[in-house]
Amino acid sequence: MRLAQTQLELHLKQGLHPLYVLVGDEPLAQRECLDAIRAAARAQSFDERTSLTVERNFNWQQIQNYGQSISLFASRRLLEINIPNGKPGVEGGKALQILANQAIPDTTVVIILPALEREAKNSVWFGALDKQAITITLDEVDATHLPKWIANRLAQQGQQTSAATLDFLAHQVEGNLLAANQEVQKLGLLYPQGELSDETVREAVLNVSRYDAFQLGEAVLAGDAARTVRILQGLQDEGEQAVAVMNPLMWTLRPLVRIKQAEMRGENVTNAMTSARIYGDKQSLVKRALARLSLRQLEAALQKLADIDKTAKGLMLGDAWLEISRLCFGLARVRGR
């Protein structure tokens, strides 16, 4: 069954379904859907949560082993399977079909997928999942609808502002919902409920740190190694947490994979960028990056970011900041072939 993101919370109050599939590249929507499902699981006495990320050489036998295992301490379990590249392979496809058709007792499974290419959408494994699961498409908000989206978020915290200021906020975040949500939350922390003046909002939005992760992404795309190093050092000096840099970098690099794939298929690059919500001056920046970076390098970078994210959250050993620095500097240094 297909379900809109806005319908999810109402659905969850009726009880968790055995299988959910989240499809899309919008990171805020993905995070909020996962948070809602996890909160519902806690409220409904789920005592155990397991998260698996499908990487190269992933052992799909883990899924079967999980289904056969019996928890000594939990009566109900939540299993999350993240497939960042949307390509489970032959073995993974078979495992997902079995998972779709044979529910794991006392377990809710969440499959997390990116926006899928036509081949994946038409695959047997996705068809099996889509038939049995609650499928939620993580839709991006079109630029023309972003001011209204911001207004709704402000209203949820009892605030409102003028149409001109909503347009200003939408322009500042350049279509990035994560950044838009952060600005809305900041306004909620800084000011009481009620009408927010144009001057108040502009002062709050423009009063930001000297460096941010979005500037880091731009420096990487531009191939400016010196600026990349300065921003990395600045972020660390300002006490920014490594995990806070992950999503903006992912948001910067993920559309490039889709555009590069379109370019390799002979499609119009400008149309592909527009579909990926990349507009104006940023298009020239992306074109320079596409000329320097191969599809293999971009896909490897996304996989590396997934590993660094685990390190930042304490799930893997290592220095997350060191790995972020190596990755960003390495991408910025790649020269055109």
Secondary structure as UniProt FT lines:
FT   STRAND          2..3
FT   HELIX           5..7
FT   HELIX           8..12
FT   TURN            13..14
FT   STRAND          19..23
FT   HELIX           27..43
FT   TURN            44..45
FT   STRAND          48..53
FT   TURN            56..57
FT   HELIX           61..68
FT   STRAND          77..82
FT   TURN            84..85
FT   HELIX           89..101
FT   TURN            105..106
FT   STRAND          107..113
FT   HELIX           118..121
FT   HELIX           124..132
FT   STRAND          134..137
FT   HELIX           143..145
FT   HELIX           146..156
FT   TURN            157..158
FT   STRAND          159..160
FT   HELIX           163..173
FT   TURN            174..175
FT   HELIX           177..190
FT   STRAND          194..195
FT   HELIX           198..206
FT   HELIX           213..222
FT   HELIX           225..237
FT   TURN            238..239
FT   HELIX           242..264
FT   TURN            265..266
FT   HELIX           269..275
FT   TURN            276..277
FT   HELIX           281..292
FT   HELIX           295..312
FT   TURN            313..314
FT   HELIX           320..333
//
